[in-house]
Amino acid sequence: MKRIIFLLAFSFITLFAKDTTLDSILKNVSIVNVDNTIKNVLLLKKDYTAENFRNFMVSWKKVEAFYFAGDINEDYIDTPRYIDTFHNLKENLNIQMQRVINSKDEPQIALFKHSFKSINALEYILFNDKTITKREKELADVIINSIVSHLNDIKETYEEYLTRDKKDEQWENGLIMNALISSTYKLKEWRIIVPQKEKEYTLSNNTNNAIEAILEANEEIIGNQSYYNFASMAKESGAKKETLEAQVLLKDAIKTLKENPKDLYKAVNKLHVSYFLSLIEQLSITAKILEADGD
């Protein structure tokens, strides 16, 4: 896999005094989404239903789509991979999880790999057939405990960042823009254009729900919201036209997913181009794309 990294440098000055754009997003989006994910996964632990799994997955996708903790604290760069292995695993996780289920080892011992304690492993345990056995429930409980621990790490990282006195707003805004571009790139190339067998959450029939959650996460960052977000900053910084264009394209993508999914790649690609070219250019951002070998 090739990993695309966007290095962004902003040449504009933010126009507000107290919270930076990232501060506002962390308070109103990131921490809220982490809290929702913790709440939903604990509800799933109480009752292993398809609906509870879907709610957990949707809230997690929003956390994952705009994950800033690894840039704030390098200790947590790999945390998303401990929770979600999609597109980051070469081995057949389903085969390995069936071996875990069949094993006589205690759950803590059987689940010795990070990938075995991921949401993907949990999906297999819950949806490999129509029955959740006592063994599978015990394994699921351990997986959820691990996921909650990682989610708490993410929340603490965000809360710690909010207490910092010195902020680099150019770096912060570059980080957010990079996340927007990355989210649409991964959406169209990893989740939409690929064959059915390579899509996300097929066992639980949540492929489109995951896509919708990622688009909704974009809406939280660049849509019209009651809190200060990237759209607010971009409009104030001279990119009102380009921001409005991106907002229209984002709504079109959400509508296309629901009404005409076969055209979804085209719709998301238009949004991606809008972020990467129009918005960056108007905000006087210099983008350099580096390709590096990834996992």
ABEGO torsion letter per residue (X at the ends): XBBBBBBBBBABBBABABBBAAAAAAAAAAAAAAAAAAAAAAAAAABBBAAAAAAAAAAAAAAAABBAAAAABAAAAAAAAAABABGABABBAAAAAAAAAABABBAAAABABAAAABAAAAAAAAAABABBBAAAAAAAAAAAAAAAAAAAAAAAAAAAAAABABBBAAAAAAAAAAAAAAAAAAAAAAAAABBAAABBGAAAGAAAAAAAAAAAAAAAAABBBABBBAAAAAAAAGAAAAAAAAAAAAAAAAAAAAABAAAAAAAAAAAAAAAAAAAAAAAGBBBBBBBBBBX
